[in-house]
Amino acid sequence: MLLKGNRLIVLGILLCTAQILFAQTNFQYNNGNNTNNTQYDSQGRPLPKKTKGQDSLQHRDRFADSITIYYRYYDSTRTQTLDSSINNFYTRFHIPFTNNTIGNLGSASKSLLFSPILKPGWDAGFHQFDTYKFTIENTKFFQTTRPYTELGYLLGSKAEQLVNFVHTQNRKSKFNFSFEYRFSNAPGLYRLQNASHNNIRVTSHYLSDNKRYEAFFILISNKHAVSENGGLDTLSKLQNLSLGDPFEVPSRLGYATQASRNPFNTTVNTGNTYKESIFLYRHQYDFGQRDSLVTDSVTYQIFYPRFRIQHTLQISSNDYLYKDVYAFDTGYKKYFNFIIPAPSIPTYPDTISFKEKWSNVKNELALITFPDKNNQSQFAKVGAGLQNLKLVGNDSVVRKTFYNIYLLGEYRNRSKNNVYDIEANGQLYVTGLNAGDYTAYISFRRQLSKTIGTLQLGFQNTNRTTSFIYDALTSFPIVSHQPFKKENNTHIFGIYENPKLAFRLSGDYYLVNNYAYSDSFLTVNQYATLFNVLHIGAEKMFKLSRYINFYTEAHIQQVTGNAPVNVPFLLTRNRLAFEGNFYTNLFLSTGVEVRYYTNYKADNYSPFTGQFFYQNSFTTSNLPDINLFFNFRIKSFKCFIRLENLNTLNISKGSFDNYNLNAQQYPGVGLWTRLGIWWNFVN
């Protein structure tokens, strides 16, 4: 039976505690090779190295008074360091500037850039809260010589809050664990916009003393509780407020007396509550060659893996619920053409709910070989997996069980000098629910020179079954279905980067066939004609003077034919900043930021199904977003102060109520302030 979210958290903590008993010595990543046998005590402090003989010469450990910390993402061999920069607020804010929400922090969000799903296999189809989630793909595995903690807190207008907490440490060095927590809560500017997100992630990484057995553990819990107001009743009422508060304007959903702006109330009476729990355990055993490196005073024991057996177990559950406890008193028929059966007691509010619960168990076995013992970033991998799915619908009984059997293959080769990097992988579903789904991906990255920069070219083709929300078995109110063919997406891309010139150029070309999409609040459709989308992006930093820098980023998109896809032709963000290092420890970045996208027919949003849907009647007419920022860092303390949406100033009234519309009947907010601090500690 699938473990519940809370039980998974307890299990993860117990596993972490148990593995501490086996952790002993540290290792360092060097292009994927473990080359350092430095030992640490229980607090991560380096101990004197054991040497052969009685050499009396002692060298001071370079880690004695500092911290060395880096990480790599799950299923990656590339190590990365922590980002201490302060010039870009969005490196710490989990909604990228390329996304729009339908109102406030925590509400449904969608990218302004064309981004089709490029993964084969089962997909439930609910992606409006993806930007708020912890995922397997964005999980970091740390390596640190000291316990490291980062605290973050952001406070915005109308009691908006964002809390971040990260802690990681090595215990006896071959075992690292980390804990990450993020909480966001925003009551919103308008009625029924309160949104609350809770994210927990626990990870651990263990390497045995003989360096043959290695294990990775991930535990993730995501909960999204978001009220839905269906958009405002009448936008013109925003200009005639008796009390000057947009909260006065009636919304299309929700019982009138239930609306309140209480930051401590996260109850959702009308809206979506999604829960996700993920347990992943990957372990592997290596066969290879032992060797040693002898210096004047130290002998280092080295192990070169040549063949690996790898097993991955992933258990997850996903609960999707839309509920309205006052559905009888709202405008379902008036605004959404949705007929609700009359309740047995006419004076008593009716409750409607649509829910699905998915259980997903995946077992994957893979064999890996390393052709070059001195380069662990070069390997070939083949494997197979079995996936078991169980669906529980509105009636809380098992409605259907499914399975998938798939094959996989992968080849990676990153040179030891990092001059080139090749990655190719593929996956084929041979039988089961998603039989015939596949993906094939290849990319080649080459450093042309330190002066010219690097170039990456890539290709991907994905054939996938449409998301389950398009299936007739779904419990959600999709009132029209058709036999959907598999979507086929081809993605050709290129990226050129020149760090010396602070310049980046990227291009994406999509070929899409059998595109599945929502075309109203309750209906779905498929566009069978092949169409293409071209995207070109560029980033550049211009140094105007010693302390004044100008950052610009622009994206151009073009869709061919009459495809049911609407995206802005131009999206750009520009920052003019005064920044530099003052008084030894003070780093400052302050200035103005402008984001603009051309007018386009923005997708509307269906709160019942969680889908952004294509529409062709409403066109945005927005002013550029203008924000002021003041960011600084003093040692490990970072502060971000922002004054946003100055463009909403209504000069004739002297108020900030000239709102932009992010979607039809969904206005943005007016003048908004944010104060955020991020502070890291080394124990």
Beta strands, then each sheet from edge to edge (+ up, - down):
strand 1: 29-30
strand 2: 33-34
strand 3: 69-73
strand 4: 80-81
strand 5: 99-101
strand 6: 109-111
strand 7: 140-144
strand 8: 148-156
strand 9: 160-171
strand 10: 175-186
strand 11: 195-207
strand 12: 213-227
strand 13: 270-294
strand 14: 299-324
strand 15: 352-369
strand 16: 378-392
strand 17: 398-414
strand 18: 420-432
strand 19: 438-449
strand 20: 453-464
strand 21: 487-498
strand 22: 503-513
strand 23: 515-518
strand 24: 524-527
strand 25: 531-543
strand 26: 548-559
strand 27: 570-582
strand 28: 586-597
strand 29: 604-606
strand 30: 611-613
strand 31: 625-634
strand 32: 637-644
strand 33: 649-650
strand 34: 655-656
strand 35: 661-663
strand 36: 666-667
strand 37: 672-682
sheet 1: 1+ 2-
sheet 2: 4+ 3- 7+
sheet 3: 5+ 6-
sheet 4: 8+ 9- 10+ 11- 12+ 13- 14+ 15- 16+ 17- 18+ 19- 20+ 21- 22+ 25- 26+ 27- 28+ 31- 32+ 37- 8+
sheet 5: 23+ 24-
sheet 6: 29+ 30-
sheet 7: 33+ 34-
sheet 8: 35+ 36-
end
